[in-house]
Amino acid sequence: MKTKQFIVKSLTTLLSVSAIFAVILLASSCDSGGLGAGEIDTTKGLKDFYKKFFPIGVSVNPTNIEGETGELIKKHFNSITASNVMKPQLLQPEEGVWNWEPADKIVDFAMANGMKVRGHTLCWHSQTGAWMWVDTAGNPASKELAMARLKEHITQVVTRYKGKVYAWDVLNEVISDRDTGSVYRMTPWLKICGEEYIPAIFRWAHEADPDAILYYNDYNTENPGKRERIYNMVKKLQEDGVPIHGVGLQAHWNVGDPSADAIRESIEKFASLGLDVQFTELDVTIYTSRNDTIGTGFTPEREQRQIDFYKNAFSVFREKKENITGVTFWNVSDRGSWLDRRGPASVTKVYPLLFDSELQPKKAFWEVVRF
């Protein structure tokens, strides 16, 4: 009898110790910076947490859809955008010379893994072959020649990916950052063709694929002046019967800007026109400017500011889920970001994403999925 009592008492003690240890282990997975992985289902990807809200996308290149990065993409994302290889210069470096293979590889990867594809971008003043704007003699192209080339480019690209690319950034970054002077950037397209190329390219894209969702895409959309200029342009296009269906807010942000209220205001502003709203190029650098040079590096203080920013931004996204049809991160992880070369001169990394250089979820990740 005493032996049985001893065994029962020992088992009870062991279970109590195990329970206490489990609580300690769970608590140790958390700190003031964010929710630990031990408290959630880590088999779920980012896209799974947001299944009832909107697709979660990522920009990729042909090399990072392979290996361990490719596996991370498949787990966490259900929409992809080509970072560069669908831009005009990459697809058609010379007139009539097409480089389809890199873009095809990304589209094929998406199709094989049940992912949506956003096309980026059909018309831009940057990363466009200079041949578009000159004639065969090297002189500035006529309006008629430039417009014909642009139409041919858009028609070829949209037709090739019809039924595979569900949405296109038709026009990228055409609005001026300045509150005075011209509404538009002075680009080769504007200089040669005037404003009329803008409605034309949306119509050409729509003709090539009537089912594609067509976007205007830009940055600094939380700046009141620029936001108003974008709004007025898009509203005028709508009034003129131009097939434009959404606005892409790039969301190249930093830990100090914009505020949650500014993000919310931009969503509401463009949604008021009945347009889809997507965040198309999301990243959040830990530096507020190139002059932010005190205490550089991924310090606990900078990390906490990034955690708080991502937490607040996604809270707004969820609040406005009826207006938002997608959120796409620009690049996969801190292993490599286009922003790394845009931070303070003394730094080489700006750590803007939810996955670290080892492809592991950061503390900010756990806050984004904690709701």
C-alpha positions as CSV (number, residue, x, y, z in Angstrom):
1,M,0.0,0.0,0.0
2,K,2.8,2.4,0.9
3,T,4.5,1.5,-2.3
4,K,1.4,2.5,-4.3
5,Q,1.0,5.7,-2.4
6,F,4.7,6.5,-3.1
7,I,4.2,5.9,-6.8
8,V,1.1,8.1,-7.0
9,K,2.7,10.9,-5.1
10,S,5.8,10.7,-7.3
11,L,3.8,10.8,-10.5
12,T,1.8,13.8,-9.1
13,T,5.0,15.6,-8.3
14,L,6.4,14.8,-11.7
15,L,3.3,16.1,-13.5
16,S,3.3,19.3,-11.4
17,V,7.0,19.9,-12.2
18,S,6.4,19.3,-15.9
19,A,3.5,21.7,-15.9
20,I,5.5,24.4,-14.2
21,F,8.4,23.8,-16.7
22,A,6.0,24.1,-19.6
23,V,4.7,27.4,-18.3
24,I,8.3,28.7,-17.8
25,L,9.2,27.5,-21.3
26,L,6.2,29.2,-22.8
27,A,6.9,32.4,-21.0
28,S,10.6,32.3,-22.1
29,S,9.4,32.3,-25.7
30,C,8.0,35.8,-25.2
31,D,9.4,39.1,-24.2
32,S,8.3,42.7,-24.4
33,G,9.1,42.7,-28.1
34,G,6.5,40.3,-29.4
35,L,4.6,37.0,-29.2
36,G,6.7,33.9,-29.2
37,A,6.4,31.1,-31.7
38,G,5.6,28.7,-28.9
39,E,2.1,30.2,-28.5
40,I,0.8,29.7,-32.0
41,D,0.6,27.1,-34.6
42,T,4.0,27.4,-36.3
43,T,2.9,25.1,-39.1
44,K,0.8,27.9,-40.5
45,G,2.2,30.4,-42.9
46,L,1.6,34.2,-42.9
47,K,-1.0,33.7,-45.7
48,D,-2.9,31.2,-43.5
49,F,-3.4,33.7,-40.7
50,Y,-4.8,36.2,-43.2
51,K,-6.9,33.8,-45.2
52,K,-10.1,35.6,-44.2
53,F,-8.7,39.0,-44.9
54,F,-6.6,39.3,-48.1
55,P,-3.9,37.6,-50.1
56,I,-0.3,38.0,-48.8
57,G,2.2,38.5,-51.5
58,V,5.9,38.9,-52.0
59,S,8.2,40.1,-54.8
60,V,10.7,37.6,-56.1
61,N,13.4,37.1,-58.7
62,P,14.0,33.8,-60.6
63,T,16.7,32.7,-58.2
64,N,14.9,33.0,-54.9
65,I,12.0,30.8,-55.9
66,E,14.3,27.8,-55.5
67,G,15.8,26.0,-52.5
68,E,15.1,27.1,-48.9
69,T,13.8,30.5,-50.0
70,G,11.4,28.9,-52.4
71,E,10.1,26.7,-49.6
72,L,9.6,29.8,-47.3
73,I,7.7,31.5,-50.1
74,K,5.4,28.5,-50.6
75,K,4.7,28.3,-46.9
76,H,4.0,32.0,-46.2
77,F,2.7,33.6,-49.4
78,N,-0.1,33.1,-51.9
79,S,0.6,35.9,-54.3
80,I,3.8,36.9,-56.0
81,T,5.2,39.8,-58.1
82,A,8.3,39.8,-60.2
83,S,10.7,42.3,-58.6
84,N,12.4,43.3,-61.8
85,V,12.0,40.8,-64.7
86,M,8.6,42.1,-65.9
87,K,9.8,45.7,-66.1
88,P,10.0,47.0,-69.7
89,Q,13.8,47.0,-70.1
90,L,14.1,43.5,-68.8
91,L,11.4,42.0,-71.0
92,Q,12.3,43.9,-74.2
93,P,15.8,45.3,-74.0
94,E,15.8,46.0,-77.7
95,E,13.0,46.6,-80.1
96,G,11.5,43.3,-81.0
97,V,14.0,41.3,-78.8
98,W,12.1,39.6,-76.0
99,N,13.5,38.0,-72.9
100,W,10.6,35.9,-71.6
101,E,12.4,33.1,-69.8
102,P,12.9,34.8,-66.4
103,A,9.3,36.1,-66.2
104,D,8.0,32.8,-67.4
105,K,9.8,31.0,-64.7
106,I,8.2,33.1,-62.0
107,V,4.7,32.7,-63.5
108,D,5.2,28.9,-63.9
109,F,6.3,28.7,-60.2
110,A,3.1,30.6,-59.2
111,M,0.8,28.4,-61.3
112,A,2.4,25.2,-59.9
113,N,1.9,26.3,-56.4
114,G,-1.6,27.8,-56.6
115,M,-0.4,31.4,-56.2
116,K,-1.8,34.6,-57.7
117,V,0.5,36.8,-59.9
118,R,0.6,40.6,-60.0
119,G,2.3,42.0,-63.1
120,H,4.8,44.9,-62.5
121,T,5.0,47.1,-64.5
122,L,3.8,47.9,-68.0
123,C,4.8,51.6,-68.2
124,W,7.5,53.4,-66.2
125,H,10.0,56.1,-66.8
126,S,12.7,54.0,-65.2
127,Q,14.0,50.6,-66.3
128,T,12.7,51.2,-69.8
129,G,15.0,50.7,-72.8
130,A,16.2,54.0,-74.2
131,W,15.3,52.7,-77.7
132,M,11.7,53.4,-76.9
133,W,12.3,57.1,-77.1
134,V,14.6,57.5,-80.1
135,D,14.1,56.7,-83.8
136,T,16.4,54.6,-85.9
137,A,18.7,57.6,-86.6
138,G,19.1,58.2,-82.9
139,N,16.9,61.3,-82.9
140,P,14.0,61.8,-80.4
141,A,11.1,59.6,-81.4
142,S,8.0,61.2,-82.7
143,K,4.8,60.9,-80.6
144,E,3.3,58.5,-83.0
145,L,6.4,56.2,-83.0
146,A,6.7,56.2,-79.2
147,M,3.0,55.5,-78.7
148,A,3.0,52.7,-81.3
149,R,6.0,51.1,-79.5
150,L,4.4,51.4,-76.1
151,K,1.1,49.9,-77.4
152,E,3.0,47.0,-79.0
153,H,4.9,46.3,-75.8
154,I,1.8,46.3,-73.6
155,T,-0.2,44.2,-76.0
156,Q,2.5,41.6,-76.3
157,V,3.1,41.3,-72.5
158,V,-0.5,41.3,-71.4
159,T,-1.5,38.9,-74.1
160,R,1.3,36.4,-73.2
161,Y,0.2,36.2,-69.5
162,K,-3.6,36.5,-70.1
163,G,-5.3,34.2,-67.6
164,K,-2.2,33.9,-65.5
165,V,-1.5,37.4,-64.3
166,Y,-4.7,38.6,-62.6
167,A,-3.6,42.2,-62.0
168,W,-1.2,44.7,-63.6
169,D,0.5,47.8,-62.4
170,V,-0.2,49.5,-65.7
171,L,1.4,52.9,-64.8
172,N,4.1,53.4,-62.2
173,E,5.1,56.6,-60.4
174,V,3.9,59.3,-62.8
175,I,2.8,61.8,-60.1
176,S,5.3,64.5,-58.9
177,D,6.4,64.6,-55.3
178,R,6.3,68.4,-55.3
179,D,3.3,70.4,-54.2
180,T,4.1,73.2,-56.6
181,G,4.5,73.1,-60.4
182,S,3.4,70.3,-62.6
183,V,1.2,67.5,-61.3
184,Y,3.2,65.0,-63.4
185,R,6.9,64.0,-63.3
186,M,8.7,65.3,-66.4
187,T,9.5,61.9,-67.9
188,P,10.4,60.9,-71.5
189,W,6.9,59.6,-71.9
190,L,5.3,62.9,-70.9
191,K,7.7,65.0,-72.9
192,I,7.2,63.0,-76.1
193,C,3.5,61.9,-75.8
194,G,1.9,64.4,-73.5
195,E,-0.8,63.3,-71.0
196,E,-2.8,61.4,-73.5
197,Y,-0.6,58.3,-73.2
198,I,-1.9,57.8,-69.7
199,P,-5.5,56.8,-70.5
200,A,-4.3,55.0,-73.7
201,I,-2.1,52.5,-71.8
202,F,-5.0,51.4,-69.6
203,R,-7.2,51.0,-72.6
204,W,-4.6,48.9,-74.4
205,A,-4.0,46.7,-71.4
206,H,-7.8,46.2,-71.1
207,E,-8.1,45.3,-74.7
208,A,-5.4,42.7,-74.4
209,D,-7.0,41.1,-71.3
210,P,-10.5,42.4,-70.4
211,D,-10.4,40.3,-67.1
212,A,-7.2,41.8,-65.7
213,I,-7.5,44.2,-62.8
214,L,-5.6,47.4,-63.7
215,Y,-3.8,49.5,-61.2
216,Y,-2.0,52.8,-60.9
217,N,1.0,52.3,-58.5
218,D,2.9,54.9,-56.6
219,Y,4.9,55.7,-53.4
220,N,4.4,58.4,-50.7
221,T,0.7,58.0,-51.0
222,E,0.3,59.0,-47.4
223,N,1.6,62.4,-48.1
224,P,-1.6,64.6,-48.3
225,G,-0.5,66.7,-51.3
226,K,0.7,63.7,-53.4
227,R,-2.3,61.7,-52.3
228,E,-4.6,64.4,-53.6
229,R,-2.8,64.6,-56.9
230,I,-3.1,60.9,-57.4
231,Y,-6.8,60.9,-56.4
232,N,-7.6,63.7,-58.9
233,M,-5.8,61.9,-61.7
234,V,-7.5,58.6,-61.0
235,K,-10.9,60.2,-60.6
236,K,-10.5,62.0,-63.9
237,L,-9.6,58.7,-65.6
238,Q,-12.8,57.1,-64.1
239,E,-14.9,60.0,-65.3
240,D,-13.5,59.6,-68.8
241,G,-14.5,55.9,-68.9
242,V,-10.9,54.7,-68.7
243,P,-10.7,51.1,-67.4
244,I,-8.8,51.6,-64.1
245,H,-9.8,49.4,-61.2
246,G,-7.4,50.0,-58.3
247,V,-4.6,52.0,-56.8
248,G,-1.4,50.4,-55.5
249,L,0.1,52.0,-52.4
250,Q,3.7,51.0,-52.5
251,A,4.3,51.3,-48.7
252,H,8.1,51.8,-48.7
253,W,7.9,53.0,-45.1
254,N,10.2,53.5,-42.1
255,V,9.7,53.0,-38.4
256,G,8.8,56.6,-37.9
257,D,6.5,57.3,-40.8
258,P,3.7,57.2,-41.8
259,S,1.3,57.2,-38.8
260,A,-1.6,54.7,-38.6
261,D,-4.0,57.5,-39.2
262,A,-2.3,58.5,-42.4
263,I,-2.4,54.9,-43.7
264,R,-6.1,54.7,-42.8
265,E,-6.8,58.1,-44.6
266,S,-5.2,56.9,-47.8
267,I,-7.2,53.7,-47.8
268,E,-10.4,55.6,-47.3
269,K,-9.6,58.2,-49.8
270,F,-9.1,55.8,-52.7
271,A,-11.7,53.4,-51.6
272,S,-14.2,56.3,-51.8
273,L,-13.9,56.1,-55.6
274,G,-15.0,52.5,-55.5
275,L,-11.4,51.3,-56.4
276,D,-9.5,48.3,-55.1
277,V,-6.7,49.2,-52.7
278,Q,-3.5,47.1,-52.5
279,F,-0.3,47.6,-50.6
280,T,2.1,46.5,-53.3
281,E,5.7,46.9,-52.1
282,L,5.7,46.8,-48.4
283,D,8.9,47.1,-46.3
284,V,9.8,49.0,-43.2
285,T,13.4,50.2,-42.7
286,I,14.7,50.6,-39.1
287,Y,16.1,54.0,-40.1
288,T,14.0,57.1,-40.3
289,S,16.3,58.8,-42.9
290,R,19.9,58.7,-44.2
291,N,20.8,61.0,-41.4
292,D,19.6,58.6,-38.7
293,T,23.1,57.6,-37.7
294,I,23.0,57.5,-33.9
295,G,23.0,53.9,-32.6
296,T,23.0,52.1,-35.9
297,G,22.4,48.4,-36.3
298,F,19.5,46.2,-35.4
299,T,19.5,47.4,-31.8
300,P,16.7,46.4,-29.4
301,E,15.4,50.0,-29.6
302,R,15.1,50.0,-33.4
303,E,13.8,46.5,-33.4
304,Q,11.0,47.5,-31.0
305,R,10.0,50.4,-33.1
306,Q,9.8,48.1,-36.1
307,I,7.6,45.6,-34.1
308,D,5.3,48.4,-33.1
309,F,5.0,49.8,-36.6
310,Y,4.2,46.5,-38.2
311,K,1.7,45.7,-35.5
312,N,-0.1,49.0,-36.0
313,A,0.0,48.9,-39.8
314,F,-1.5,45.4,-39.9
315,S,-4.1,46.4,-37.4
316,V,-5.3,49.1,-39.8
317,F,-5.1,46.6,-42.7
318,R,-7.4,44.2,-40.9
319,E,-9.7,47.0,-39.9
320,K,-10.0,48.0,-43.6
321,K,-10.2,44.5,-45.0
322,E,-13.3,45.3,-47.0
323,N,-11.3,47.8,-49.0
324,I,-8.0,46.0,-49.3
325,T,-7.5,43.2,-51.8
326,G,-3.9,42.4,-51.2
327,V,-0.7,43.1,-49.2
328,T,2.6,42.4,-50.9
329,F,6.1,42.6,-49.3
330,W,9.0,43.9,-51.4
331,N,11.6,41.1,-51.2
332,V,11.5,38.0,-49.1
333,S,13.8,38.5,-46.2
334,D,16.5,40.7,-44.6
335,R,19.0,38.5,-46.5
336,G,18.6,41.0,-49.3
337,S,16.5,44.2,-49.8
338,W,16.7,47.0,-52.4
339,L,16.6,49.3,-49.4
340,D,19.9,48.1,-48.1
341,R,21.7,50.6,-50.4
342,R,19.4,53.5,-49.4
343,G,20.1,53.7,-45.7
344,P,22.7,55.8,-43.9
345,A,26.1,55.8,-45.5
346,S,27.6,53.9,-42.6
347,V,25.3,50.9,-42.8
348,T,24.9,48.0,-45.2
349,K,21.6,46.5,-43.9
350,V,18.3,48.1,-43.0
351,Y,16.4,45.0,-41.9
352,P,13.0,46.0,-43.4
353,L,11.1,42.6,-43.6
354,L,9.5,40.0,-41.4
355,F,12.1,37.3,-42.0
356,D,15.7,37.7,-40.9
357,S,18.8,36.8,-42.9
358,E,18.6,33.2,-41.8
359,L,15.0,33.1,-43.1
360,Q,13.5,32.9,-39.6
361,P,10.5,34.9,-38.5
362,K,11.4,38.0,-36.6
363,K,9.6,39.3,-33.5
364,A,7.6,41.6,-35.7
365,F,6.3,38.5,-37.6
366,W,4.7,37.2,-34.4
367,E,3.0,40.5,-33.7
368,V,1.6,40.6,-37.2
369,V,-0.1,37.2,-36.7
370,R,-1.2,38.0,-33.1
371,F,-4.9,39.0,-33.4
